[in-house]
């Protein structure tokens, strides 16, 4: 079984409760090895079966998840590519360049490989990018210590917020609130009144290391924050209560530690500075599974364990019993039904 089936089958599977046993059975169902550089970013479209990746080999690739096929490869040799995310349209993306160009963000049509707009404003690498689900707005955070607010229809930014560190940013699923994390705190903003400043500021337990990724669960009740020191914090997004902290191997300053909620918010999966991926139960706070990212592990493959130690980028597919990881390979992880059958037999 290479991937999940058509939409009707996928909708049926989402009614299954994701359990620890299902997580522990996850294995690679399909892998793409034709990358000549690490995958730096990927996104899965909210309402279609499309997935997009950005890679250090300066390529953007579009995949159909349902058929596990690569639909298109677009090279960005001139500008480079670092972060990428879908707009509401499944073949239009916004991506950040990394070759020192002033126009650090671009709106690209994957359908005909045309640039629709350039967004000018940042003066250093963009390290965080999030699109609003309600309209055509998006936000970007940069090492120039600014967070810019944009409308996809305009080249100039619509707002600017200054920060005192590397910012991690995210809209909530409704697009009404966005979060900016840096310096050991998460600042919550009303997207319609952001100029008034944060309406809440949450502490993350004294972890002052650089923020990497901040995300909301699908129902908006939880948030997670990853930091360079290898901490994954889970908070109540309404009260700011720190619910649990998971620890992995720290990452280097030029890496991003990425984590993702499962669709119903019961589990967190994350990369690690040791190159592996891990899963924890939000309810118990305990680690429930871990995976080696190499699709062909071998006890003789000492070089892989010593060199491929950057954390994989990781995303849980919306409405699916599947997550996707990206390192020097793109891997689709699905339950091994034979393992599940054996577990049911033991019960």
C-alpha positions in Angstrom: 0.0 0.0 0.0 1.7 3.2 -1.2 -0.6 5.9 0.1 -4.1 6.6 1.3 -6.8 6.1 -1.2 -9.3 8.5 -2.9 -11.2 11.2 -1.0 -14.1 9.0 0.1 -11.8 6.4 1.6 -9.8 9.1 3.3 -12.9 10.6 4.9 -13.9 7.2 6.1 -10.5 6.6 7.7 -10.6 9.9 9.6 -13.5 8.6 11.6 -11.1 6.0 13.1 -9.6 7.1 16.4 -5.9 7.6 16.1 -4.4 5.4 18.9 -0.9 4.7 20.2 -1.0 1.3 18.5 -1.8 2.9 15.1 1.1 5.4 15.6 3.5 2.6 16.6 2.6 0.7 13.4 3.4 3.6 11.1 5.9 2.8 8.4 7.0 4.3 5.1 4.5 3.6 2.4 6.1 5.6 -0.4 9.5 7.4 -0.6 10.9 9.8 -3.2 14.8 9.8 -3.2 15.5 12.0 -6.2 16.5 15.1 -4.2 20.1 16.3 -4.5 19.7 18.5 -1.4 17.7 18.5 1.9 14.0 19.4 1.9 13.8 22.7 3.8 10.1 23.2 3.8 6.8 21.5 2.8 3.1 22.2 3.0 -0.1 20.2 2.5 -3.1 22.0 1.0 -6.0 22.2 3.4 -8.7 21.0 1.0 -7.0 19.2 -1.8 -4.7 16.2 -2.1 -1.7 18.4 -3.1 1.7 18.6 -1.3 4.5 21.0 -2.1 8.1 20.9 -1.1 11.1 23.3 -1.2 14.6 21.9 -1.3 18.2 23.0 -1.0 18.6 21.7 -4.6 16.7 24.9 -5.5 13.6 23.1 -6.6 9.8 23.4 -5.8 7.9 20.1 -6.3 4.2 19.5 -6.4 2.8 16.1 -5.5 -0.6 14.4 -5.5 -0.8 12.6 -2.2 -3.7 10.4 -3.2 -1.8 8.8 -6.1 1.7 9.3 -4.6 3.0 11.0 -7.8 5.1 14.0 -8.5 3.1 16.2 -10.7 5.7 19.0 -11.4 9.2 20.2 -10.6 10.0 23.9 -10.9 13.5 25.1 -10.5 14.3 28.4 -8.7 18.1 28.6 -9.5 18.2 32.3 -9.6 16.5 33.2 -6.4 16.9 29.9 -4.4 14.0 28.6 -2.3 13.7 28.2 1.5 10.1 28.2 2.8 7.0 27.4 0.8 3.3 27.3 1.6 0.1 27.1 -0.4 -2.4 29.9 -0.8 -6.1 28.9 -0.9 -5.5 27.8 -4.5 -3.9 24.4 -4.7 -1.5 25.3 -7.5 -0.4 28.7 -6.2 2.3 29.1 -3.5 4.2 31.8 -1.7 7.9 31.1 -1.2 10.9 32.8 0.3 14.2 33.1 -1.6 17.5 32.8 0.0 20.1 34.1 -2.4 20.2 37.6 -1.0 17.5 39.2 -3.2 15.5 42.2 -1.9 12.2 40.7 -3.1 12.4 37.9 -0.5 8.8 36.6 -1.0 7.2 35.5 -4.3 3.7 34.5 -5.3 4.1 31.7 -7.9 1.6 29.9 -10.1 2.7 26.2 -10.3 0.2 25.7 -13.1 2.1 27.8 -15.7 5.3 28.6 -13.7 4.6 32.3 -13.6 5.4 34.9 -10.9 2.2 36.7 -10.0 3.6 39.1 -7.5 6.8 40.1 -5.6 6.6 41.1 -1.9 9.3 43.6 -0.9 10.1 44.5 2.7 12.4 42.1 4.6 16.1 42.6 4.6 17.2 39.3 5.9 16.2 35.6 5.7 12.6 34.8 6.2 12.3 32.1 8.9 8.6 31.8 9.4 5.6 32.1 7.1 1.8 31.6 7.7 -1.3 32.2 5.6 -4.7 33.2 6.9 -7.5 30.7 6.1 -10.2 33.4 6.0 -8.8 35.8 3.4 -5.8 36.5 1.3 -3.6 37.8 4.1 -0.4 36.2 5.3 2.4 37.0 7.7 6.1 36.6 7.6 8.9 36.7 10.2 12.5 37.4 9.5 16.0 37.5 11.0 15.8 41.2 10.5 13.6 41.2 13.6 10.4 42.2 11.9 7.1 40.5 11.4 5.3 41.8 8.3 1.6 41.5 7.5 0.7 41.2 3.8 -2.3 41.1 1.4 -1.6 38.8 -1.5 -3.0 41.4 -3.9 -0.5 44.1 -2.9 3.3 44.2 -3.2 3.9 46.4 -0.2 3.3 45.1 3.4 0.1 46.2 5.2 1.7 46.3 8.7 4.9 45.9 10.6 5.7 44.6 14.0 9.2 44.7 15.5 10.5 41.9 17.7 13.6 41.3 19.8 14.7 37.9 18.5 14.1 35.3 15.8 10.3 35.2 15.4 8.1 32.1 14.9 4.6 33.0 13.7 1.3 31.3 13.0 -2.4 32.1 12.3 -4.9 30.0 14.2 -7.2 27.7 12.0 -9.9 30.3 11.9 -7.6 33.1 10.8 -8.8 35.4 13.6 -5.7 35.3 15.8 -2.1 35.0 15.2 0.8 34.2 17.5 4.4 35.5 17.5 6.9 33.6 19.6 10.4 34.8 20.6 12.5 35.2 23.8 10.6 32.7 25.9 7.1 34.1 25.3 4.2 33.7 22.9 2.4 36.9 22.1 -1.2 36.6 20.9 -2.7 39.2 18.5 -6.2 39.8 17.2 -5.7 39.8 13.5 -8.1 42.7 13.1 -6.5 44.9 15.8 -2.9 43.8 15.7 -1.7 47.4 15.8 -3.0 47.6 19.4 -0.4 45.0 20.5 -0.8 41.6 22.0 -3.9 40.8 24.0 -2.2 38.0 25.8 1.5 37.1 26.5 2.2 33.5 27.5 5.4 32.2 29.1 6.9 28.9 28.0 8.6 27.8 31.1 11.8 29.8 31.0 13.0 28.4 27.7 14.9 31.4 26.2 16.4 29.7 23.3 15.5 30.7 19.7 11.9 29.9 18.8 11.6 27.7 15.7 8.0 26.8 15.0 4.7 27.8 16.7 1.4 26.1 15.7 -2.2 25.8 16.7 -4.1 22.5 16.9 -7.0 22.2 14.4 -9.6 23.0 17.0 -7.6 26.0 18.2 -7.5 24.7 21.8 -3.8 23.9 21.9 -0.5 25.5 20.8 2.9 24.0 20.4 6.3 25.8 20.3 9.6 24.3 19.3 13.0 25.8 20.2 16.6 25.4 19.2 17.4 23.8 22.5 15.3 20.8 21.5 12.2 21.6 23.6 8.6 21.1 22.3 6.2 22.9 24.5 2.4 22.3 24.4 0.1 25.1 25.9 -3.6 25.7 26.4 -4.1 28.5 23.8 -6.9 30.2 25.8 -5.2 30.3 29.2 -1.6 30.0 28.3 -1.1 27.1 30.7 2.0 25.1 29.9 0.6 21.5 29.7 3.8 19.5 28.8 7.3 19.8 27.4 8.9 17.1 25.3 12.7 17.0 24.8 14.7 16.0 21.8 18.3 16.5 20.8 19.0 20.2 20.2 19.4 21.6 16.7 22.0 23.8 15.2 21.4 27.6 14.8 20.8 27.2 11.0 18.2 24.4 11.5 14.5 24.5 12.3 13.0 22.0 14.7 9.5 21.3 13.3 6.6 19.6 15.1 3.0 18.9 14.1 -0.3 18.1 15.9 -2.2 15.0 14.7 -5.6 16.0 13.2 -7.6 15.6 16.4 -4.8 17.1 18.6 -4.2 14.0 20.7 -0.6 13.5 19.6 2.4 15.6 18.7 5.0 14.4 16.2 8.4 16.1 15.8 11.8 15.9 14.2 14.9 15.9 16.3 18.5 16.9 16.2 19.5 13.3 16.0 17.7 13.0 12.6 14.8 10.8 14.0 11.1 11.6 14.4 9.2 11.1 17.7 5.6 11.0 18.8 4.1 11.9 22.2 0.6 11.6 23.7 -0.7 15.0 24.7 -2.9 13.4 27.3 -0.2 11.5 29.1 2.8 13.4 28.0 4.7 10.2 27.3 6.7 9.3 24.2 4.7 6.6 22.3 6.8 6.1 19.1 10.0 7.0 17.3 11.2 6.4 13.8 14.5 6.4 11.9 14.2 8.6 8.8 16.4 6.6 6.5 14.3 4.4 4.3 16.9 1.8 4.1 18.5 1.5 7.5 21.5 -0.7 8.0 23.8 -1.5 10.9 26.7 -0.9 8.5 25.5 2.5 7.5 27.6 4.4 10.0 27.9 7.5 7.8 24.2 8.1 7.8 24.0 8.2 11.6 27.0 10.5 11.9 26.1 13.0 9.1 22.3 13.1 8.5 21.5 14.7 11.9 19.5 17.7 10.9 15.8 17.4 12.0 13.4 16.3 9.3 10.6 18.7 8.4 7.3 17.0 9.3 3.6 17.5 8.6 0.5 15.5 9.4 -1.8 15.3 6.5 -5.2 16.9 7.2 -8.0 14.3 7.7 -5.7 11.3 7.2 -3.9 8.6 9.1 -0.7 9.7 7.4 2.2 12.0 8.1 5.0 13.1 5.8 8.6 13.7 6.5 11.3 15.4 4.5 15.1 15.2 4.8 17.2 14.2 1.8 14.1 12.0 1.0 10.4 12.7 1.0 8.6 9.9 2.9 4.8 9.2 3.3 4.1 7.3 6.6 1.0 5.1 6.9 -0.2 2.4 9.3 1.1 -1.1 8.7 -2.1 -3.1 8.7 -0.4 -6.4 9.3 1.0 -5.0 12.6 -2.4 -3.7 13.6 -3.9 -7.1 12.8 -1.3 -8.8 15.1 -2.2 -6.3 17.8 -5.9 -7.0 17.5 -5.2 -10.7 17.7 -3.3 -10.3 21.0 -6.2 -8.4 22.5 
